[in-house]
Amino acid sequence: MNITDIFDRAKKQLDGGDLSVGYVVNGRTFHNYYTNQEWQEYVDRMPGEVKAQFDNGKGGEMQEYTRNGIIYPPKMASYASSSRFMYSQGQQFDGFAYEKQLPTSLGGYPANLDGYLKSKNVFVEAKCHEFYNYSRPDLRKGHRMLLEGIIPMLDGKLDYDRSKDTLYLSWENKDSGYFDLKQMLCHLSGIANMVLSGGEKIVYFIYLAYRPSNELLAFVENPADKQRIQDLFSDEKEMAETIDFKSIYKAILHYFNLKKKYGYSKDEISKMASSFSFTFCTQDNFKSVVESI
């Protein structure tokens, strides 16, 4: 059992779930998920406009999906789903929206932000169990062009391995590890193009990560697994707080201003960048941070 499965099992038990049952599809039981009935009841309680946001999002959170010939439950039916985590936190605010899509001008799908509060122009990326799994995305043409355009503006702090077909990103010579920096570049590209196209210039970006509490860790039997979960969360937090996202955002603004001929001056781009803020949050302080904006 890998560390993601161990975390998922603990999360389900923390939330009162029964590990002996789960979501059944084609005779296969997925034990870290709601049961089919629990999932349907969860969906039925969801307001119609919110359900439509998740349905229309590019993440496919609400539907069963097939991978390697196996049909899986909806992602949101997982107790450790980031969209489920985002929904539980977003309900604290009137008008909070989910699966906010922004064209990136990088090719492919638009950026898919987990949460958005229009009244304060707050964008949220949520992570629950994603950073317990190590993966590398393919290096695509749009990503390569963006990186080659912004790296010279960042004094070499951001870099990538040009010898590989998958994207190995680093900040100040430190591999980004389990942190999904490529996704952040896409999100910032979507926001930058929105701003350059006349959108609200003051931008608040919140990186919301689920903190494994002592109560959750009590459901993890092996001390080494407990430590691994704590370490991976700490690594995610450290990387998020080490990377200078304001400088990256400024470089991305410059890149698309030139590439798409928006025509802003350097001073105007600098002013836009100074109006951007990045904050790392957990479930413990998300509400207070949003309220303080």
LUMFI-384803 format. One line per 2 residues: number of its first residue (from 1); their letters; for each residue x, y negated, z negated of C-alpha. Coordinates in nm, 4 decimals. Example, Ala and Ser with C-alpha at 12.3 -4.5 7.8 and 13.67 -1.06 7.14 Angstrom:
1 = AS = 1.2300:0.4500:-0.7800 | 1.3670:0.1060:-0.7140 .
END
This chain:
1 = MN = 0.0000:0.0000:0.0000 | 0.1507:-0.3339:0.1024 .
3 = IT = 0.1526:-0.6460:-0.1133 | -0.1392:-0.8031:0.0764 .
5 = DI = -0.3580:-0.5007:0.0008 | -0.2532:-0.5108:-0.3640 .
7 = FD = -0.3462:-0.8787:-0.3851 | -0.6777:-0.8170:-0.2065 .
9 = RA = -0.7706:-0.5395:-0.4483 | -0.6943:-0.7624:-0.7439 .
11 = KK = -0.8955:-1.0499:-0.5941 | -1.1964:-0.8251:-0.5439 .
13 = QL = -1.1828:-0.7021:-0.9033 | -1.1381:-1.0571:-1.0346 .
15 = DG = -1.4544:-1.1585:-0.8483 | -1.6500:-0.8665:-0.9938 .
17 = GD = -1.6384:-0.6369:-0.6927 | -1.6406:-0.2579:-0.7082 .
19 = LS = -1.3399:-0.0940:-0.5392 | -1.5289:0.2309:-0.4871 .
21 = VG = -1.7498:0.0679:-0.2228 | -1.6932:-0.1697:0.0657 .
23 = YV = -1.7931:-0.2697:0.4155 | -1.8722:0.0331:0.6339 .
25 = VN = -1.8389:0.0294:1.0108 | -1.8335:0.3406:1.2321 .
27 = GR = -1.8049:0.5591:0.9228 | -1.4912:0.3797:0.7968 .
29 = TF = -1.5047:0.2001:0.4606 | -1.3027:-0.1168:0.4067 .
31 = HN = -1.2719:-0.1297:0.0294 | -1.1399:-0.4853:-0.0114 .
33 = YY = -1.4556:-0.6291:0.1414 | -1.8155:-0.6963:0.0462 .
35 = TN = -2.0561:-0.4122:0.1137 | -2.2695:-0.4602:0.4254 .
37 = QE = -2.5664:-0.5570:0.2081 | -2.3610:-0.8014:-0.0014 .
39 = WQ = -2.2253:-0.9594:0.3146 | -2.5712:-1.0030:0.4627 .
41 = EY = -2.6956:-1.1604:0.1396 | -2.3949:-1.3946:0.1416 .
43 = VD = -2.4730:-1.5024:0.4991 | -2.8428:-1.5456:0.4190 .
45 = RM = -2.7567:-1.7862:0.1348 | -2.5411:-1.9997:0.3637 .
47 = PG = -2.7053:-2.3224:0.4939 | -2.7872:-2.3018:0.8630 .
49 = EV = -2.5577:-2.5864:0.9696 | -2.2644:-2.4332:0.7823 .
51 = KA = -2.3257:-2.0897:0.9310 | -2.3284:-2.2499:1.2760 .
53 = QF = -1.9895:-2.4129:1.2076 | -1.8356:-2.0782:1.1186 .
55 = DN = -2.0128:-1.9055:1.4081 | -1.8831:-2.1627:1.6561 .
57 = GK = -1.5286:-2.1701:1.5190 | -1.2436:-2.0056:1.7078 .
59 = GG = -1.1427:-1.7910:1.4102 | -1.4243:-1.5385:1.4585 .
61 = EM = -1.4867:-1.5413:1.0840 | -1.8473:-1.4184:1.0908 .
63 = QE = -1.8330:-1.1311:1.3396 | -1.6963:-0.7807:1.3403 .
65 = YT = -1.3943:-0.7537:1.5698 | -1.1837:-0.4836:1.7351 .
67 = RN = -0.8061:-0.4465:1.6986 | -0.6055:-0.1504:1.8248 .
69 = GI = -0.9262:0.0394:1.8889 | -1.0583:-0.0048:1.5326 .
71 = IY = -1.3662:-0.2129:1.4570 | -1.3102:-0.4333:1.1514 .
73 = PP = -1.5554:-0.6198:0.9263 | -1.6009:-0.9961:0.9643 .
75 = KM = -1.2921:-1.1708:0.8246 | -1.5061:-1.3764:0.5890 .
77 = AS = -1.6443:-1.0590:0.4306 | -1.3028:-1.0082:0.2695 .
79 = YA = -1.2758:-1.1154:-0.0925 | -0.9391:-1.2700:-0.0023 .
81 = SS = -1.0573:-1.4530:0.3099 | -0.9225:-1.8067:0.3437 .
83 = SR = -1.2493:-1.9205:0.5037 | -1.4426:-1.7787:0.2092 .
85 = FM = -1.1999:-1.9606:-0.0230 | -1.2460:-2.2826:0.1749 .
87 = YS = -1.6243:-2.2496:0.1663 | -1.6254:-2.1995:-0.2106 .
89 = QG = -1.4172:-2.5154:-0.2564 | -1.5879:-2.7257:0.0090 .
91 = QQ = -1.9325:-2.6806:-0.1410 | -1.8282:-2.9251:-0.4132 .
93 = FD = -1.8627:-3.2146:-0.1656 | -2.1567:-3.3483:0.0333 .
95 = GF = -2.0947:-3.3441:0.4056 | -1.7980:-3.1082:0.3941 .
97 = AY = -1.7532:-2.9334:0.7310 | -1.5766:-2.6125:0.8285 .
99 = EK = -1.3799:-2.4861:1.1302 | -1.3028:-2.8365:1.2598 .
101 = QL = -1.1661:-2.8048:1.6129 | -0.9200:-3.0523:1.7653 .
103 = PT = -0.7607:-3.0233:2.1124 | -0.3805:-3.0055:2.0797 .
105 = SL = -0.2692:-3.0688:2.4415 | -0.0357:-2.7708:2.3956 .
107 = GG = -0.2423:-2.5278:2.6011 | -0.4543:-2.2451:2.4643 .
109 = YP = -0.7123:-2.2800:2.1895 | -0.7704:-2.6033:1.9991 .
111 = AN = -0.6400:-2.6445:1.6458 | -0.8895:-2.4935:1.4034 .
113 = LD = -0.8829:-2.6760:1.0689 | -1.0454:-2.4823:0.7842 .
115 = GY = -1.2104:-2.7884:0.6350 | -1.2905:-3.1519:0.7106 .
117 = LK = -1.4527:-3.4288:0.5084 | -1.5431:-3.7047:0.7530 .
119 = SK = -1.6294:-3.9649:0.4890 | -1.2642:-3.9686:0.3762 .
121 = NV = -1.0980:-3.8328:0.6915 | -0.9585:-3.5413:0.4930 .
123 = FV = -0.8337:-3.2378:0.6840 | -0.7772:-2.9122:0.4962 .
125 = EA = -0.5812:-2.6000:0.5794 | -0.6673:-2.3191:0.3351 .
127 = KC = -0.4620:-2.0107:0.2526 | -0.5660:-1.7253:0.0247 .
129 = HE = -0.3730:-1.4083:0.1138 | -0.2101:-1.5056:0.4439 .
131 = FY = 0.1307:-1.5904:0.2986 | 0.1732:-1.2380:0.1592 .
133 = NY = 0.2145:-1.1129:0.5160 | 0.5124:-1.1866:0.7414 .
135 = SR = 0.4409:-1.2444:1.1089 | 0.5865:-1.4402:1.3978 .
137 = PD = 0.3785:-1.5903:1.6809 | 0.4838:-1.5777:2.0432 .
139 = LR = 0.6827:-1.8757:2.1652 | 0.4682:-2.0384:2.4332 .
141 = KG = 0.5558:-2.3065:2.6864 | 0.3563:-2.5787:2.5122 .
143 = HR = 0.5240:-2.5082:2.1788 | 0.8703:-2.5099:2.3368 .
145 = ML = 0.8041:-2.8425:2.5097 | 0.6754:-2.9963:2.1869 .
147 = LE = 0.9733:-2.8720:1.9868 | 1.2270:-2.9922:2.2432 .
149 = GI = 1.0532:-3.3293:2.2364 | 1.0366:-3.3813:1.8599 .
151 = IP = 1.3530:-3.2097:1.7307 | 1.5815:-3.4963:1.8459 .
153 = ML = 1.3625:-3.7409:1.6491 | 1.4046:-3.5424:1.3263 .
155 = DG = 1.7844:-3.5489:1.2945 | 1.8068:-3.1733:1.3455 .
157 = KL = 1.6071:-3.0934:1.0312 | 1.3484:-2.9001:1.2328 .
159 = DY = 1.4816:-2.6285:1.4619 | 1.3974:-2.2912:1.6159 .
161 = DR = 1.5787:-1.9864:1.7492 | 1.5955:-2.0339:2.1260 .
163 = SK = 1.7212:-1.6772:2.1850 | 1.3923:-1.5125:2.0858 .
165 = DT = 1.0508:-1.4823:2.2492 | 0.8825:-1.5095:1.9101 .
167 = LY = 0.8925:-1.8351:1.7165 | 1.1448:-1.8500:1.4329 .
169 = LS = 1.1223:-2.2005:1.2878 | 1.3459:-2.3545:1.0245 .
171 = WE = 1.3629:-2.6737:0.8205 | 1.7048:-2.8020:0.7108 .
173 = NK = 1.8579:-2.4687:0.8167 | 1.6177:-2.2680:0.6005 .
175 = DS = 1.3921:-2.0186:0.7778 | 1.0273:-2.1066:0.7284 .
177 = GY = 0.9703:-1.7548:0.5943 | 0.6072:-1.6618:0.5374 .
179 = FD = 0.4947:-2.0233:0.5773 | 0.3076:-2.0731:0.9070 .
181 = LK = 0.4921:-2.3805:1.0325 | 0.3861:-2.3214:1.3922 .
183 = QM = 0.0232:-2.3509:1.2865 | 0.1004:-2.6767:1.1073 .
185 = LC = 0.2609:-2.8170:1.4237 | -0.0570:-2.7314:1.6129 .
187 = HL = -0.2767:-2.8915:1.3459 | -0.0674:-3.2084:1.3453 .
189 = SG = -0.0774:-3.2164:1.7260 | -0.4563:-3.2011:1.7174 .
191 = IA = -0.4763:-3.4790:1.4591 | -0.2194:-3.6926:1.6437 .
193 = NM = -0.4131:-3.6714:1.9696 | -0.7347:-3.7591:1.7866 .
195 = VL = -0.5701:-4.0654:1.6320 | -0.4013:-4.1745:1.9551 .
197 = SG = -0.7350:-4.1419:2.1360 | -0.8905:-4.4004:1.9052 .
199 = GE = -0.9759:-4.1950:1.5973 | -0.9467:-4.3067:1.2362 .
201 = KI = -0.5833:-4.3982:1.1694 | -0.5735:-4.3193:0.7960 .
203 = VY = -0.5317:-3.9425:0.7680 | -0.5245:-3.7242:0.4568 .
205 = FI = -0.4019:-3.3676:0.5019 | -0.4488:-3.1201:0.2169 .
207 = YL = -0.2774:-2.7828:0.2155 | -0.4955:-2.5695:-0.0119 .
209 = AY = -0.3352:-2.2471:-0.1363 | -0.4966:-1.9961:-0.3708 .
211 = RP = -0.2897:-1.9713:-0.6884 | -0.2717:-1.6152:-0.8287 .
213 = SN = -0.3890:-1.6689:-1.1866 | -0.2969:-1.4593:-1.4892 .
215 = EL = -0.6523:-1.3242:-1.4770 | -0.5979:-1.1992:-1.1217 .
217 = LA = -0.2530:-1.0597:-1.1992 | -0.4027:-0.8590:-1.4862 .
219 = FV = -0.5563:-0.6356:-1.2175 | -0.2122:-0.5609:-1.0687 .
221 = EN = -0.0641:-0.2582:-1.2450 | 0.2968:-0.2610:-1.1249 .
223 = PA = 0.5100:-0.5393:-1.2845 | 0.7228:-0.5600:-0.9679 .
225 = DK = 0.4104:-0.6227:-0.7598 | 0.2978:-0.8937:-1.0008 .
227 = QR = 0.6331:-1.0647:-0.9670 | 0.6264:-1.0310:-0.5882 .
229 = IQ = 0.2860:-1.2000:-0.5688 | 0.4037:-1.4835:-0.7924 .
231 = DL = 0.7261:-1.5238:-0.5951 | 0.5499:-1.5391:-0.2586 .
233 = FS = 0.3099:-1.8023:-0.3848 | 0.6023:-2.0036:-0.5230 .
235 = DE = 0.7835:-1.9732:-0.1887 | 0.4745:-2.1006:-0.0049 .
237 = KE = 0.4436:-2.3962:-0.2393 | 0.8135:-2.4789:-0.2189 .
239 = MA = 0.8196:-2.4708:0.1604 | 0.5036:-2.6808:0.1876 .
241 = ET = 0.6475:-2.9418:-0.0467 | 0.9989:-2.9364:0.1055 .
243 = ID = 0.9081:-2.9992:0.4688 | 0.8680:-3.3685:0.5539 .
245 = FK = 0.5343:-3.3543:0.7321 | 0.5047:-3.7325:0.7548 .
247 = SI = 0.8226:-3.7443:0.9648 | 0.7055:-3.4512:1.1775 .
249 = YK = 0.3709:-3.6217:1.2314 | 0.5475:-3.9441:1.3357 .
251 = AI = 0.7603:-3.7513:1.5859 | 0.4496:-3.5805:1.7261 .
253 = LH = 0.2749:-3.9162:1.7624 | 0.5762:-4.0485:1.9567 .
255 = YF = 0.5855:-3.7345:2.1725 | 0.2224:-3.7500:2.2825 .
257 = NL = 0.2258:-4.1302:2.3122 | 0.4939:-4.0927:2.5795 .
259 = KK = 0.3693:-3.7693:2.7355 | 0.0095:-3.8847:2.7766 .
261 = KY = 0.0931:-4.2529:2.8320 | -0.1251:-4.3874:2.5522 .
263 = GY = 0.0788:-4.7086:2.5556 | 0.1279:-4.7749:2.1843 .
265 = SK = 0.4353:-4.9658:2.0686 | 0.6945:-4.8151:1.8325 .
267 = DE = 0.5671:-5.0383:1.5546 | 0.2101:-4.9188:1.6110 .
269 = IS = 0.3226:-4.5552:1.6005 | 0.5166:-4.6207:1.2801 .
271 = KM = 0.2079:-4.7788:1.1248 | -0.0028:-4.4756:1.2190 .
273 = AS = 0.2567:-4.2433:1.0657 | 0.2706:-4.4446:0.7442 .
275 = SF = -0.1064:-4.3965:0.7148 | -0.0646:-4.0169:0.6944 .
277 = SF = -0.0351:-3.8275:0.3672 | 0.0239:-3.4585:0.2941 .
279 = TF = -0.0733:-3.2969:-0.0378 | -0.0315:-2.9422:-0.1618 .
281 = CT = -0.3280:-2.8277:-0.3748 | -0.4639:-2.5159:-0.5403 .
283 = QD = -0.8109:-2.4301:-0.6629 | -0.7118:-2.5961:-0.9909 .
285 = NF = -0.6859:-2.9512:-0.8574 | -0.8493:-2.9587:-0.5128 .
287 = KS = -1.1643:-3.1296:-0.6363 | -0.9812:-3.3988:-0.8321 .
289 = VV = -0.7418:-3.4714:-0.5436 | -1.0260:-3.5181:-0.2939 .
291 = ES = -1.2187:-3.7324:-0.5404 | -0.9146:-3.9549:-0.5907 .
293 = I = -0.8899:-4.0396:-0.2201 .
END
